[in-house]
């Protein structure tokens, strides 16, 4: 699939993206996960499109954090580079939902079981030991910690947790809801028109969520708030929800997390 992730000057990330694009097993795991999610469970997309959105969002958030002076955990704890943190968040984004190919329930842990050997395979040759094991382990932590209730022990894990939640525009909510159902989940999901990740004024990252109507606040409260508050990057991110109307563009009661 066309991945379209801006590797910039990160040679290792560019090599990883090339390997991911050519990995038939991983691509099929995304498809299997999506069949279990959409076709068999009747919930929203968890396939290739979600992977692409989450990967780009994670990379964007991490780069803004680094630009704002936040040190990635793999740099702080292992003396590696910011480029290596980029590899971790992109790889974790690509592997975080493959466990749905086994089952939606507890999929984070199934993802880890499938993802560890796949991560080592994809990273082998790009990294040598001991960095290879460090990168694989840090990636697994981010994968398992994308669960809203799981504690993030690294900056990179917090980045993935928040990025995962941001795939919410045009009905693509990460809150599972039955396709065709009319309830607060589906109505609020349709109210989210777009999500922008920007450089903040007071904090390194600003997430701007544009809503068609105020029902979309439910998505922000029930999904993003919970994930952000239980992430490792809550102090570095501000969230603004706005209503885009025909006559005006206004902040909804200056809504911020």
C-alpha positions as a Markdown table, in Angstrom:
| # | Residue | x | y | z |
|---|---|---|---|---|
| 1 | Unk | 0.0 | 0.0 | 0.0 |
| 2 | Unk | 1.1 | 3.6 | -0.4 |
| 3 | Unk | 2.4 | 4.5 | 3.1 |
| 4 | Unk | 3.3 | 8.2 | 2.5 |
| 5 | Unk | 5.1 | 8.7 | 5.8 |
| 6 | Unk | 7.6 | 11.7 | 5.7 |
| 7 | Unk | 10.9 | 10.0 | 6.7 |
| 8 | Unk | 12.8 | 13.2 | 5.9 |
| 9 | Unk | 16.5 | 12.6 | 6.7 |
| 10 | Unk | 15.9 | 9.6 | 8.9 |
| 11 | Unk | 17.5 | 6.9 | 6.9 |
| 12 | Unk | 16.6 | 4.1 | 9.3 |
| 13 | Unk | 12.9 | 5.1 | 9.2 |
| 14 | Unk | 13.0 | 5.3 | 5.4 |
| 15 | Unk | 14.4 | 1.7 | 5.3 |
| 16 | Unk | 11.8 | 0.5 | 7.8 |
| 17 | Unk | 9.0 | 2.0 | 5.8 |
| 18 | Unk | 10.2 | 0.3 | 2.6 |
| 19 | Unk | 10.3 | -3.0 | 4.5 |
| 20 | Unk | 6.8 | -2.6 | 5.9 |
| 21 | Unk | 5.4 | -1.8 | 2.4 |
| 22 | Unk | 6.9 | -5.0 | 1.0 |
| 23 | Unk | 5.9 | -7.3 | 3.9 |
| 24 | Unk | 3.1 | -9.5 | 2.6 |
| 25 | Unk | 2.5 | -11.1 | 6.0 |
| 26 | Unk | 2.0 | -7.8 | 7.8 |
| 27 | Unk | -0.3 | -6.4 | 5.1 |
| 28 | Unk | -2.4 | -9.6 | 5.4 |
| 29 | Unk | -2.5 | -9.3 | 9.2 |
| 30 | Unk | -4.0 | -5.8 | 8.7 |
| 31 | Unk | -6.6 | -7.2 | 6.4 |
| 32 | Unk | -7.4 | -10.1 | 8.8 |
| 33 | Unk | -7.7 | -7.7 | 11.7 |
| 34 | Unk | -10.1 | -5.5 | 9.7 |
| 35 | Unk | -12.3 | -8.5 | 8.7 |
| 36 | Unk | -12.6 | -9.4 | 12.4 |
| 37 | Unk | -13.4 | -5.8 | 13.2 |
| 38 | Unk | -15.7 | -4.7 | 10.4 |
| 39 | Unk | -17.2 | -7.8 | 8.8 |
| 40 | Unk | -17.5 | -10.1 | 11.8 |
| 41 | Unk | -17.9 | -7.6 | 14.7 |
| 42 | Unk | -19.7 | -4.9 | 12.9 |
| 43 | Unk | -17.5 | -2.1 | 14.3 |
| 44 | Unk | -15.4 | 0.6 | 12.6 |
| 45 | Unk | -12.3 | 0.3 | 10.4 |
| 46 | Unk | -9.1 | -1.0 | 12.0 |
| 47 | Unk | -7.2 | -1.8 | 8.8 |
| 48 | Unk | -4.7 | -0.3 | 6.5 |
| 49 | Unk | -6.3 | 3.2 | 6.5 |
| 50 | Unk | -6.2 | 3.4 | 10.3 |
| 51 | Unk | -2.6 | 2.2 | 10.3 |
| 52 | Unk | -1.6 | 5.0 | 7.9 |
| 53 | Unk | -3.5 | 7.7 | 9.9 |
| 54 | Unk | -2.1 | 6.6 | 13.2 |
| 55 | Unk | 1.5 | 6.3 | 11.9 |
| 56 | Unk | 1.5 | 9.8 | 10.5 |
| 57 | Unk | -0.2 | 11.3 | 13.6 |
| 58 | Unk | 2.3 | 9.6 | 15.9 |
| 59 | Unk | 5.3 | 10.8 | 13.9 |
| 60 | Unk | 3.9 | 14.4 | 13.7 |
| 61 | Unk | 3.3 | 14.5 | 17.5 |
| 62 | Unk | 6.7 | 13.1 | 18.3 |
| 63 | Unk | 8.5 | 15.6 | 16.1 |
| 64 | Unk | 6.6 | 18.5 | 17.7 |
| 65 | Unk | 7.4 | 17.2 | 21.1 |
| 66 | Unk | 11.1 | 17.0 | 20.2 |
| 67 | Unk | 11.0 | 20.5 | 18.7 |
| 68 | Unk | 9.5 | 21.7 | 21.9 |
| 69 | Unk | 12.3 | 20.3 | 24.0 |
| 70 | Unk | 10.8 | 17.0 | 25.1 |
| 71 | Unk | 13.4 | 14.1 | 25.2 |
| 72 | Unk | 12.2 | 10.7 | 24.0 |
| 73 | Unk | 12.5 | 7.9 | 26.5 |
| 74 | Unk | 14.8 | 5.8 | 24.3 |
| 75 | Unk | 17.2 | 8.8 | 24.2 |
| 76 | Unk | 17.0 | 9.5 | 27.9 |
| 77 | Unk | 17.2 | 5.8 | 29.1 |
| 78 | Unk | 19.4 | 4.2 | 26.4 |
| 79 | Unk | 21.4 | 7.0 | 24.9 |
| 80 | Unk | 20.0 | 6.5 | 21.4 |
| 81 | Unk | 18.8 | 9.2 | 19.0 |
| 82 | Unk | 15.6 | 11.1 | 18.3 |
| 83 | Unk | 15.6 | 9.2 | 14.9 |
| 84 | Unk | 15.3 | 6.0 | 16.8 |
| 85 | Unk | 12.3 | 7.2 | 18.7 |
| 86 | Unk | 10.7 | 8.0 | 15.3 |
| 87 | Unk | 11.3 | 4.4 | 14.3 |
| 88 | Unk | 9.7 | 3.1 | 17.5 |
| 89 | Unk | 6.5 | 5.2 | 17.1 |
| 90 | Unk | 6.0 | 4.4 | 13.4 |
| 91 | Unk | 6.7 | 0.6 | 13.9 |
| 92 | Unk | 4.4 | 0.5 | 17.0 |
| 93 | Unk | 1.6 | 2.2 | 15.0 |
| 94 | Unk | 2.0 | -0.4 | 12.3 |
| 95 | Unk | 1.8 | -3.3 | 14.8 |
| 96 | Unk | -0.6 | -2.1 | 17.5 |
| 97 | Unk | -3.8 | -3.5 | 16.1 |
| 98 | Unk | -2.6 | -6.8 | 14.4 |
| 99 | Unk | -3.9 | -8.7 | 17.4 |
| 100 | Unk | -7.4 | -8.0 | 16.3 |
| 101 | Unk | -6.7 | -10.8 | 13.7 |
| 102 | Unk | -6.9 | -13.1 | 16.7 |
| 103 | Unk | -9.7 | -11.3 | 18.6 |
| 104 | Unk | -10.9 | -7.7 | 19.3 |
| 105 | Unk | -11.1 | -8.4 | 23.1 |
| 106 | Unk | -7.6 | -8.0 | 24.7 |
| 107 | Unk | -6.2 | -7.4 | 21.2 |
| 108 | Unk | -3.3 | -5.3 | 22.6 |
| 109 | Unk | -1.8 | -8.5 | 24.2 |
| 110 | Unk | -2.4 | -10.6 | 21.1 |
| 111 | Unk | -0.7 | -7.8 | 19.2 |
| 112 | Unk | 2.4 | -8.1 | 21.3 |
| 113 | Unk | 2.5 | -11.9 | 20.7 |
| 114 | Unk | 2.4 | -11.4 | 17.0 |
| 115 | Unk | 4.4 | -8.2 | 16.9 |
| 116 | Unk | 7.6 | -9.1 | 18.7 |
| 117 | Unk | 9.0 | -11.5 | 16.1 |
| 118 | Unk | 7.7 | -9.3 | 13.3 |
| 119 | Unk | 9.4 | -6.2 | 14.9 |
| 120 | Unk | 12.8 | -8.1 | 15.1 |
| 121 | Unk | 12.4 | -9.2 | 11.5 |
| 122 | Unk | 11.7 | -5.7 | 10.2 |
| 123 | Unk | 14.5 | -4.1 | 12.3 |
| 124 | Unk | 17.1 | -6.8 | 11.7 |
| 125 | Unk | 19.9 | -5.3 | 9.5 |
| 126 | Unk | 18.8 | -1.8 | 10.2 |
| 127 | Unk | 19.9 | -2.3 | 13.9 |
| 128 | Unk | 22.4 | -4.6 | 15.5 |
| 129 | Unk | 22.4 | -5.9 | 19.1 |
| 130 | Unk | 21.9 | -4.5 | 21.7 |
| 131 | Unk | 20.0 | -1.7 | 20.0 |
| 132 | Unk | 17.9 | -4.2 | 18.0 |
| 133 | Unk | 16.4 | -5.7 | 21.3 |
| 134 | Unk | 16.0 | -2.2 | 22.8 |
| 135 | Unk | 14.0 | -1.0 | 19.8 |
| 136 | Unk | 11.9 | -4.2 | 19.8 |
| 137 | Unk | 11.2 | -4.0 | 23.5 |
| 138 | Unk | 10.3 | -0.3 | 23.4 |
| 139 | Unk | 8.0 | -0.9 | 20.5 |
| 140 | Unk | 6.2 | -3.7 | 22.4 |
| 141 | Unk | 5.6 | -1.4 | 25.3 |
| 142 | Unk | 4.0 | 1.2 | 23.1 |
| 143 | Unk | 1.8 | -1.5 | 21.5 |
| 144 | Unk | 0.5 | -2.9 | 24.8 |
| 145 | Unk | 0.1 | 0.6 | 26.3 |
| 146 | Unk | -2.1 | 1.9 | 23.6 |
| 147 | Unk | -5.0 | 0.5 | 25.7 |
| 148 | Unk | -6.7 | 3.5 | 27.3 |
| 149 | Unk | -6.3 | 2.0 | 30.8 |
| 150 | Unk | -2.7 | 0.9 | 30.5 |
| 151 | Unk | 0.0 | 3.0 | 32.0 |
| 152 | Unk | 2.5 | 4.5 | 29.6 |
| 153 | Unk | 6.1 | 4.3 | 30.8 |
| 154 | Unk | 7.7 | 6.1 | 27.9 |
| 155 | Unk | 7.1 | 9.2 | 25.8 |
| 156 | Unk | 6.9 | 7.0 | 22.7 |
| 157 | Unk | 4.1 | 4.9 | 24.2 |
| 158 | Unk | 2.1 | 8.1 | 25.1 |
| 159 | Unk | 2.6 | 9.4 | 21.6 |
| 160 | Unk | 1.0 | 6.2 | 20.1 |
| 161 | Unk | -1.8 | 6.2 | 22.6 |
| 162 | Unk | -2.9 | 9.7 | 21.6 |
| 163 | Unk | -2.2 | 9.2 | 17.9 |
| 164 | Unk | -4.4 | 6.1 | 17.9 |
| 165 | Unk | -7.3 | 8.2 | 19.3 |
| 166 | Unk | -7.0 | 10.9 | 16.7 |
| 167 | Unk | -8.4 | 8.7 | 13.9 |
| 168 | Unk | -11.9 | 10.0 | 14.5 |
| 169 | Unk | -12.9 | 12.3 | 11.7 |
| 170 | Unk | -15.9 | 11.5 | 9.4 |
| 171 | Unk | -17.2 | 8.7 | 11.5 |
| 172 | Unk | -13.8 | 7.0 | 12.0 |
| 173 | Unk | -14.1 | 7.0 | 15.8 |
| 174 | Unk | -11.9 | 4.6 | 17.8 |
| 175 | Unk | -14.9 | 4.1 | 20.1 |
| 176 | Unk | -16.3 | 0.8 | 18.7 |
| 177 | Unk | -19.9 | 1.3 | 17.6 |
| 178 | Unk | -22.2 | -0.9 | 15.5 |
| 179 | Unk | -22.4 | 0.0 | 11.9 |
| 180 | Unk | -25.7 | 1.6 | 11.0 |
| 181 | Unk | -26.7 | 2.1 | 14.6 |
| 182 | Unk | -28.2 | 5.5 | 15.6 |
| 183 | Unk | -26.9 | 6.4 | 19.1 |
| 184 | Unk | -24.6 | 8.9 | 20.8 |
| 185 | Unk | -21.6 | 6.9 | 19.6 |
| 186 | Unk | -22.5 | 7.1 | 15.9 |
| 187 | Unk | -24.0 | 10.6 | 16.0 |
| 188 | Unk | -21.0 | 12.1 | 17.7 |
| 189 | Unk | -18.6 | 10.2 | 15.4 |
| 190 | Unk | -20.2 | 11.8 | 12.4 |
| 191 | Unk | -19.9 | 15.2 | 14.0 |
| 192 | Unk | -16.1 | 15.2 | 13.8 |
| 193 | Unk | -15.1 | 16.8 | 10.6 |
| 194 | Unk | -11.3 | 17.0 | 10.8 |
| 195 | Unk | -8.4 | 16.7 | 13.2 |
| 196 | Unk | -5.3 | 18.9 | 12.9 |
| 197 | Unk | -2.0 | 18.5 | 14.8 |
| 198 | Unk | -0.2 | 21.8 | 15.2 |
| 199 | Unk | 2.6 | 23.4 | 17.1 |
| 200 | Unk | 1.1 | 24.9 | 20.3 |
| 201 | Unk | 1.7 | 28.3 | 21.9 |
| 202 | Unk | 1.8 | 27.2 | 25.5 |
| 203 | Unk | 2.6 | 23.5 | 25.0 |
| 204 | Unk | 4.6 | 21.8 | 22.2 |
| 205 | Unk | 1.5 | 20.2 | 20.7 |
| 206 | Unk | -2.0 | 21.5 | 19.9 |
| 207 | Unk | -4.7 | 19.2 | 18.7 |
| 208 | Unk | -7.5 | 21.1 | 17.0 |
| 209 | Unk | -10.7 | 19.1 | 16.4 |
| 210 | Unk | -13.2 | 20.7 | 14.1 |
| 211 | Unk | -16.9 | 19.7 | 14.7 |
| 212 | Unk | -19.9 | 19.9 | 12.5 |
| 213 | Unk | -22.0 | 20.2 | 15.7 |
| 214 | Unk | -21.6 | 20.0 | 19.5 |
| 215 | Unk | -22.4 | 16.2 | 19.6 |
| 216 | Unk | -18.8 | 15.7 | 18.6 |
| 217 | Unk | -17.7 | 16.8 | 22.1 |
| 218 | Unk | -18.7 | 13.3 | 23.2 |
| 219 | Unk | -15.8 | 11.9 | 21.1 |
| 220 | Unk | -13.4 | 14.3 | 22.7 |
| 221 | Unk | -14.6 | 13.5 | 26.3 |
| 222 | Unk | -15.1 | 9.8 | 26.0 |
| 223 | Unk | -12.1 | 8.9 | 23.9 |
| 224 | Unk | -9.4 | 11.5 | 23.6 |
| 225 | Unk | -9.6 | 12.8 | 27.2 |
| 226 | Unk | -9.3 | 9.4 | 28.7 |
| 227 | Unk | -6.3 | 8.4 | 26.5 |
| 228 | Unk | -4.5 | 11.7 | 26.9 |
| 229 | Unk | -4.9 | 11.8 | 30.6 |
| 230 | Unk | -3.5 | 8.3 | 31.0 |
| 231 | Unk | -0.6 | 8.9 | 28.6 |
| 232 | Unk | 2.9 | 10.1 | 29.4 |
| 233 | Unk | 2.5 | 13.3 | 27.3 |
| 234 | Unk | -0.6 | 14.9 | 28.8 |
| 235 | Unk | 1.4 | 17.9 | 30.1 |
| 236 | Unk | 2.7 | 18.7 | 26.6 |
| 237 | Unk | -0.5 | 18.6 | 24.7 |
| 238 | Unk | -3.5 | 21.0 | 24.5 |
| 239 | Unk | -6.7 | 20.1 | 22.8 |
| 240 | Unk | -9.1 | 22.6 | 21.3 |
| 241 | Unk | -12.6 | 21.7 | 19.9 |
| 242 | Unk | -14.2 | 24.1 | 17.4 |
| 243 | Unk | -17.5 | 24.2 | 15.6 |
| 244 | Unk | -17.3 | 25.0 | 11.9 |
| 245 | Unk | -20.5 | 26.7 | 10.9 |
| 246 | Unk | -21.7 | 28.5 | 7.7 |
| 247 | Unk | -21.5 | 31.9 | 9.4 |
| 248 | Unk | -18.9 | 31.5 | 12.0 |
| 249 | Unk | -15.9 | 29.5 | 13.3 |
| 250 | Unk | -15.9 | 29.6 | 17.1 |
| 251 | Unk | -14.3 | 27.8 | 20.0 |
| 252 | Unk | -16.9 | 25.7 | 21.9 |
| 253 | Unk | -16.8 | 27.4 | 25.3 |
| 254 | Unk | -13.0 | 27.6 | 24.9 |
| 255 | Unk | -13.0 | 23.9 | 25.3 |
| 256 | Unk | -9.6 | 22.6 | 26.3 |
| 257 | Unk | -8.3 | 19.5 | 28.0 |
